[in-house]
Amino acid sequence: MNVDAIIQCSRAGNPKLCLPSVDEILSSVSYDPETGLFTRLSSGHEIRLTNTTGYIQIRIGGRHGKAYVAHRLAWKVMTGNDPQNEIDHRNGIRDDNRWCNLRPATRSQNSMNRTAGRGRDVKGLCFSRGRWIVMGCANGKIVRVGSHKSKEMAAALYDEYAKAHHGEFAKLNLGVL
């Protein structure tokens, strides 16, 4: 990595997150923005190895090189710049690195695009005393949006709240029930 790239990256944030140059990336792998697939140039094999969190991981610099998540490398290849924050997968599928599926996001926006928590089938709801309580998050604060006896109506209420407060990053319950 050249000195100018290190200075640019360290100004943008954490230098540990600095990516190799586009030339360094493309000397090891090729990226197809239509399919989102990376191919190792030395073998011609597609790279599909995922890390423990489900993201495709790619080692740049040979066997002992550093490993990077594929969506950040795709961003660098397509824009020429290190991502300023996080990269969100629009559809929530962590190994879908098609260019049309990637977008820049803050940590908060990326969190808005998550699915319901473990063991839950809908997002933003909990059941208490015979009613479905609708909870949301705005500006880092958990807020009670309302409640309803019907799970379907409560889910629709959450969806309205999410659209209004999370915009394009809203993950809706529509179609889940």
C-alpha positions as CSV (number, residue, x, y, z in Angstrom):
1,M,0.0,0.0,0.0
2,N,1.5,3.3,-1.0
3,V,2.0,6.2,1.5
4,D,-0.7,8.4,-0.2
5,A,-3.3,5.6,0.2
6,I,-2.4,5.2,3.9
7,I,-2.7,9.0,4.6
8,Q,-6.1,9.1,2.7
9,C,-7.4,6.1,4.6
10,S,-6.2,7.2,8.0
11,R,-7.9,10.5,7.5
12,A,-11.2,8.7,6.7
13,G,-11.2,6.8,9.9
14,N,-9.6,3.7,11.4
15,P,-6.3,2.8,9.6
16,K,-7.0,-0.9,10.4
17,L,-9.9,-0.8,7.9
18,C,-7.7,0.5,5.1
19,L,-8.0,-1.5,1.9
20,P,-5.3,-2.3,-0.6
21,S,-5.2,-0.2,-3.8
22,V,-7.5,-1.1,-6.7
23,D,-4.4,-2.3,-8.6
24,E,-3.4,-4.6,-5.7
25,I,-6.9,-6.0,-5.5
26,L,-7.2,-6.6,-9.3
27,S,-3.8,-8.2,-9.4
28,S,-5.2,-11.0,-7.3
29,V,-8.9,-11.2,-8.1
30,S,-11.4,-10.1,-10.7
31,Y,-14.9,-8.7,-9.7
32,D,-18.0,-9.1,-11.7
33,P,-20.5,-6.3,-10.6
34,E,-23.4,-8.1,-12.3
35,T,-23.1,-11.3,-10.4
36,G,-21.1,-10.0,-7.4
37,L,-18.6,-12.8,-7.7
38,F,-14.9,-12.6,-7.2
39,T,-12.6,-14.9,-9.1
40,R,-9.0,-15.8,-8.1
41,L,-6.8,-14.9,-11.1
42,S,-4.2,-17.5,-10.3
43,S,-6.6,-20.5,-10.4
44,G,-9.7,-19.1,-12.1
45,H,-11.9,-20.3,-9.2
46,E,-14.8,-18.3,-7.8
47,I,-14.2,-17.2,-4.2
48,R,-17.1,-18.4,-2.0
49,L,-15.4,-18.8,1.4
50,T,-17.5,-17.1,4.1
51,N,-16.3,-16.0,7.6
52,T,-18.2,-16.9,10.8
53,T,-20.6,-14.0,10.3
54,G,-21.6,-15.1,6.8
55,Y,-19.6,-12.5,4.7
56,I,-17.4,-13.7,1.9
57,Q,-13.8,-13.2,2.9
58,I,-10.9,-12.7,0.4
59,R,-7.2,-12.9,1.1
60,I,-5.1,-10.3,-0.8
61,G,-1.4,-10.7,-1.0
62,G,-1.0,-14.4,-1.3
63,R,-1.2,-17.2,1.3
64,H,0.0,-15.0,4.1
65,G,-1.8,-11.8,2.9
66,K,-4.5,-10.0,4.8
67,A,-8.1,-11.1,4.6
68,Y,-10.8,-8.6,3.7
69,V,-14.6,-8.9,3.4
70,A,-15.7,-9.0,-0.2
71,H,-18.3,-6.2,-0.1
72,R,-15.7,-3.6,1.0
73,L,-13.3,-4.8,-1.8
74,A,-16.2,-4.5,-4.3
75,W,-16.8,-0.9,-3.1
76,K,-13.1,-0.1,-3.5
77,V,-12.9,-1.6,-7.0
78,M,-16.1,0.2,-8.2
79,T,-15.5,3.6,-6.7
80,G,-11.7,3.7,-6.3
81,N,-12.2,4.8,-2.6
82,D,-12.2,3.1,0.8
83,P,-15.8,3.1,2.2
84,Q,-16.2,6.0,4.7
85,N,-18.6,4.0,6.9
86,E,-20.2,0.6,6.6
87,I,-21.5,-1.1,3.4
88,D,-25.0,-2.4,3.6
89,H,-26.5,-5.3,1.6
90,R,-29.9,-3.9,0.5
91,N,-31.5,-7.4,0.5
92,G,-29.9,-8.4,3.8
93,I,-28.1,-11.4,2.1
94,R,-24.5,-11.1,3.4
95,D,-22.8,-13.0,0.5
96,D,-24.7,-11.2,-2.3
97,N,-22.1,-8.7,-3.4
98,R,-23.7,-7.6,-6.7
99,W,-23.0,-3.9,-7.1
100,C,-26.7,-3.0,-7.3
101,N,-27.1,-4.6,-3.8
102,L,-24.4,-2.6,-2.1
103,R,-24.8,0.9,-0.6
104,P,-23.0,3.1,1.9
105,A,-24.6,3.2,5.4
106,T,-23.9,4.5,8.9
107,R,-23.9,1.9,11.7
108,S,-27.4,3.1,12.6
109,Q,-28.7,2.7,9.0
110,N,-27.1,-0.7,8.7
111,S,-28.8,-1.8,11.9
112,M,-32.2,-0.7,10.6
113,N,-31.9,-3.2,7.7
114,R,-31.6,-6.2,10.0
115,T,-34.3,-8.9,10.2
116,A,-36.2,-9.9,13.4
117,G,-34.1,-11.1,16.3
118,R,-33.3,-14.7,17.0
119,G,-36.4,-16.7,17.7
120,R,-38.8,-14.1,16.4
121,D,-40.7,-14.1,13.2
122,V,-41.6,-10.4,13.1
123,K,-39.6,-7.2,13.8
124,G,-40.5,-4.6,16.4
125,L,-43.1,-6.6,18.3
126,C,-43.3,-8.3,21.7
127,F,-46.3,-9.9,23.4
128,S,-47.4,-8.7,26.8
129,R,-50.7,-9.1,28.7
130,G,-52.7,-10.1,25.7
131,R,-51.5,-7.4,23.4
132,W,-48.7,-7.0,20.8
133,I,-46.5,-4.1,21.8
134,V,-44.9,-2.2,18.9
135,M,-41.4,-0.9,19.6
136,G,-39.2,1.1,17.4
137,C,-35.9,3.0,17.6
138,A,-35.3,6.6,16.6
139,N,-32.1,8.6,17.3
140,G,-30.7,5.8,19.4
141,K,-33.7,5.7,21.7
142,I,-36.2,2.8,22.0
143,V,-39.8,4.1,21.7
144,R,-43.1,2.5,22.2
145,V,-45.1,3.1,19.0
146,G,-48.4,1.5,20.2
147,S,-50.1,-1.8,20.7
148,H,-52.7,-4.0,19.1
149,K,-54.5,-7.2,19.9
150,S,-53.8,-8.5,16.4
151,K,-50.3,-9.5,15.6
152,E,-50.9,-8.7,11.9
153,M,-52.2,-5.2,12.8
154,A,-49.3,-4.6,15.1
155,A,-46.8,-5.7,12.4
156,A,-48.4,-3.3,10.0
157,L,-48.1,-0.5,12.6
158,Y,-44.4,-1.3,13.0
159,D,-44.0,-1.2,9.2
160,E,-45.6,2.3,9.0
161,Y,-43.2,3.5,11.7
162,A,-40.2,1.9,10.1
163,K,-41.0,3.5,6.7
164,A,-41.4,7.0,8.3
165,H,-38.3,6.8,10.5
166,H,-35.9,4.5,8.6
167,G,-36.7,5.4,5.0
168,E,-34.9,3.3,2.4
169,F,-33.2,1.3,5.1
170,A,-36.5,0.1,6.7
171,K,-36.8,-3.7,7.0
172,L,-40.5,-4.4,6.9
173,N,-42.6,-7.3,8.2
174,L,-44.8,-7.2,5.1
175,G,-45.0,-10.7,3.7
176,V,-43.5,-12.3,6.8
177,L,-46.9,-13.2,8.3
